[in-house]
Amino acid sequence: MKLLITRPIEDAVEMSKLLNSKKILPIISPMIKIRKEAYNCTIKPDIIIFTSKNGVRNFDFSVDKNSKIKVLTLGEETRKLAREKGLENIKSVNGDTNSLIIELEKVINFQRTFLHPTSQIENKKLKCFFYSSSSNYIPVKCYTSVKHNKNPLVFMNFMKESRCSLISVFSSRTAESLCNEIKEYNLSNFCKTKKVIVLSQGIKDKLSKLEFDEIFVTHKPNLESMIQKINYLVEREKKIESNK
């Protein structure tokens, strides 16, 4: 079965290597482009927050490789990359921003400085959470997330194929970009043979105006849960085909 991977190129390639090549044919067609941004940050934080791997990839750690600085990452993938970059004293939080906030509540009332390497998109939940606290929250824009169809021809060929196939979507912004491209190339009628797997209900809602065959929300908002759902659907479709 074919699977359209819409993640930024680095993540898409990494994900494709984790799939069962005998059962799944990954089609890499990123809907988001990540662009590193120049920034000026001389602050020495008490805690660094990473809510994505892109924050880790695009932030300079030449000053911050210090075991005294605590690091909070959202997701195991992000933790592993932070470890590879040389950071220590890392705690990983599984789940979404709400799960991260629950962990932050344990340390927020100690007048600490929290540094958040992130994109141009404001994290309203975190900003609101820190607003009424005595701690200092500093988001640093170290990369920009751009809606961009990297491989239009690959994308169109995948969508126009009549056989049942899968699409994986990891973020609301990716879902928005996907919808834009489907409308741009007049591909709405081809959605009926596509099953989509997303990480949250919020992402699913972004796709509500298109008539996909089915949209599934993973049990947990992470890569591992995404792959589990993909494998489940591949096996399910295989059984359906064998019973025809």
N, C-alpha and C positions, 0 to 999 in steps of 0.2 A: 504494500500500500504506500502511496505517496504522501509525504508530509511536508507542507510548506512551513519553513522556519522564518519568522518575520523579525527576529531579534537583530540588534546591531551586529555587524559582521563578525567581530571577535567572539561574541557570545554564541552566534549562530554556528560557527565552525566548531567551537568546543562542544556544543550540544549535539551536533551531527555525529561526533565521534563516540557518543555515549549510547547511540541507538543500535538496535539489532539490525545489522546490515542485510541479513537474510530475509527479514520480514518487512523492513521499512526502507523506503527510498527517500532520503532527505532532499528537499528542494530549497536551496538557500536563496531567499529573496527579501533582504532587509527592508523594513518600512521606516526605520529610524537611522539617522546618521549622527554619530557622536563626534563633536569637534572640541578639541582642547582649547581652553581660553587662558589668556594671561591674567594673572592676579597678583595682588600684593598683600601678603599676610605675614606680619611679624609677631603675632600674638602667640604666647605660650599657654596653651589651654591645659585645663586639668583633665578634661575628657574629650576625646574625638568621637564623633558620631558618623558612621558610614551607613547610608541607607541604600547604597547600590555599589556594584563593582566598578562602575564608571567613576565614582568619586575616588575610589582607591587608585584606579589607573591614572587619573589625571591630576592628582595632588602630589606635590613635591615633599618627600619625607626626609630630606637631607638634614632638617633641623629636628624633626619629630621622632626620630628613632630613639626613644627614651623609655625605658621600662617603667618609669614612674608615672608616665602618662597612661591613663586608662583608655581603652578603646572599646566602643560598643558598635557592633555590626548587626545589620538586619539581614539575617539569612546566613546559612552555612557557606554558600559559595563566596560571599563577601568576606567572611572570616578567613577562609583559606587563602584568598588573594592577599589580604592584609598581612597574613603570616608570611607569605612568599616575599612580600615587599620589605620584610624585616621588622615589622611591628610586633610588640609583645604585650603582655597583660591584656589580652583580648577576651571579651565576653560576647558570645553570639546570641542573638534573640531570634527565635523562630516565630514566624507569623508576619503581621503587617505593621503599619505605623502605630496602631492601637496597642499592639503587644510591646512595641518599643517604649511607648509612653508609660506603660505599667512598670517597666524596668527603670525608667528614668525617675519615676516617682520616689524610688528608694534613695536617690542621691540629690534630688533637686534643691533641697532646703539647706544646702551647705555653702551657699554663696560661691559657687564654682563657675568657671568659664568653660562653656561647651562650644567646641568648634565643629562645624558641619560642612565638609567639602561636598558641594552639590552642583546642580545645574542652574539654569536661569529660571526654572519653574519654582515658585515659592511653595514650600511645604507648609500649608496653612494650619494643619493640625499641630505640627511642632511649634510654629510661631505662636499660636494661641495658647498652647500648653505652657510655654516659657514666659508668656507676657506677664502673668500675675506672680511670678516667682522672684526670688532674690538672686537667682543665678543669671549669668550673662550668656545669651545665646547668639552665636556669630555664624551665620551661613556664609560660606565663601564660594562664589561661582567659579569653579575651575573647569567646567565644560558646558557645552550647549547641546541640547537635544533637538535635532532638526527633523521634521517630517520629510522623508525623502525615500522614493522608490529606487533602490540601487539597480535593480535588474528588471525593467519594465517588460521586456520580451519574455523572460523566464516566468514572470508573474502572470502575464496574459495567457501564455501557453498552459500553465497549470490550471488557471481558472476555467479555461474553455474546454478542458478535458471532461468528458461526460461521466467517467467512472467515479465512484465514491472515493473521496480522499479527505485528508485531515489538514487543518490549519492550527498552528499553535500561536497564542497571543499572550505576551507577558506583562503588558502595561496598558493603561487607558490611552496613553498617547499613541502607542502602536496601533491600538484599535481604531482610533480616529484617523490615523494615516491610512490604514487598510481600507476603511470606508471611503475615504476620499479617492483612493486609487480605483476602487471598484466603480465608483460613479464616474470618474474621469474617463475610463475606458469602456463605459457602458457594459459592465459585466454582471449587473444585478441578477439577471436571469440564470446565471451559472452558479449562484450561491446555493441553489436547491440540492446540489449533489455534494456539498461540502459540510463536513462536521468540524466545529471549532472547539478548541479546548482553551480555557482562560484560567487565570489564577484567582479571580475574585468576581463577586456579583457586580461590583462597580464596572469592571471591564466588560462583563456580559451586557450590561445596560447600554454601553456605547455602541453595541452591535445590533440593538433592538430594531432598527429601521430596515435592516436587511433580512431577507427570508432564507437563512441558512437551514440546512436539513435538521441539525441539532446543535446546541451549544452546551458544553459541559464545563462546570466549575470544579477545579481540582480540590481534593480534600484539604490540602495545605497550600499556601501561596509560595511554593518553591519549585525548583527544577526537578528534584526527586519525585515529587508528587505529580508533576506534569508528565514525566516519563512513564510513571506507573499507569496513569490514565491513558496515555498513548498506547502502551502495550495491551491494556485491557480492551481498548476499542479495536485494535488490530486483530486480536484473538476473537473478539465477538463477531466481527465482519467475516472472518475466516469460517466460523461455524455456520453463519447465515448462508454463505456461498455454498458450503458443502451440503447443506440441507435442501438446496433448490433442486 
